[in-house]
Amino acid sequence: MVAMTHRPVEPTSSGFERDARQIHSGKPVAPGNIAIGVVIGRTSEFFDFFVYGIASVLVFPKLFFPFADPLHGTLYSFLIFSLAFIARPIGSVIFMAVDRTYGRGVKLTIALFLLGGSTVSISFLGGYNELGSSAIGLLAAFRIGQGLALGGAWDGLASLLALNAPSNRRGWYAMIPQLGAPIGFMIASALFAYFVFSLSDADFLDWGWRYPFFCAFAVNVVALFARLRIVATPEFGSLLERHELEATRVIDMLRAHGRDVVIGAFAPLASFALFHLMTVFPLGWVTLYSEQTPAAFLMVEFIGAMFCIAGIVISGLVADRIGRRAQLAVCAVLIAIFSFIAPLLLSAGQTGRYTFVIVGFSLLGLSFGQAAGALASRFAQTYRYTGAAMTSDLSWLIGAGFAPFVALSLSSQFGIAFAGYYLLSGAICTLAALAFSRKLETLDT
């Protein structure tokens, strides 16, 4: 008898996802339900993101860098903050391979548990006085874990939402996933403000700051189930079958669309640079150089995030009238103008800072609302999912990853005006990328 060899079956979620789609094949999912799942998913990502960002100003300089003065302690903290953005493209490469081998469900489950687990683990860390340099090393390791997980959390649900939207409402549906950013920021800032207001400085640094990190795991579990529900829909499956949400090899995508990835990464740079210059950087600046308490300024930013939500909603209406690229270009010009006004407002006392927050967050909403995937149409259908993921990763890395560190370094040495110059450079990059993209499209036709 011929011995039969059995190859081990690799565990994969693809079969379960197909079965779930067949069960629900007669029950199409409305774009509104898809939108809810997308917003929940994005909110969880940005909640983790902002919990860490706020702690980088209020907690980590004192807990992990007590040997440095407040300015340099904050700068060291911002350097570790940037590690997630360096790790994010690496995470995309790793998790794209997981997606191809084991399925989208396995990929999202691992990524969101890694994201929530890394965030929660930070809450158990002892400080430099207890663990020495190991505390800094562990903080950096968990921050890298967050970055790898964010690369894996790219689910394609925003594309699913856009592709199921009416052709004349693409701008409206494109803005919906972006609502997760201000909502996540509002939850994180409200939690930190509550504990800062309620506790003494000693209690807050001892245990109070840890509670927002504890919440991360529960938030990510809710987000995971919301995403898996959409992944199991017939609409998602049909796009996979047409290869529109297929995870291709990154190297293959770069061979075919390397130029488009670079252009797409620079197109939203004005918005991404403004993103951190409105959230993390001003909190650091106010904490170091003003008389206002961090908790009070967090609540001002909380109100600013409401204006950001309004700006994002308006961006959808405007983009459907003038086009998403035109929307980005107009916002880049407005951001360039704001780059000269923002330093004056930040240094003009409490009233000036309030004006800075309201105007800046409103402008952030208008630009950020259409910042994702504005140039995705340049990718061939097969490469669109992977191309959009890598483009987003590089945009965040170039435009936002080092923004708090660079802005605080420049402004502390040369004056607050240099933070505005950094923002101006982002606006120039956006306008140049949009112009170059239009030129390439003209040549292609």
Summary of the structure (lengths in Angstrom):
residues: 445
radius of gyration: 21.9
end to end distance: 64.4
largest distance: 88.7
contacts: 1685
relative contact order: 0.14
helix: 83%
strand: 0%
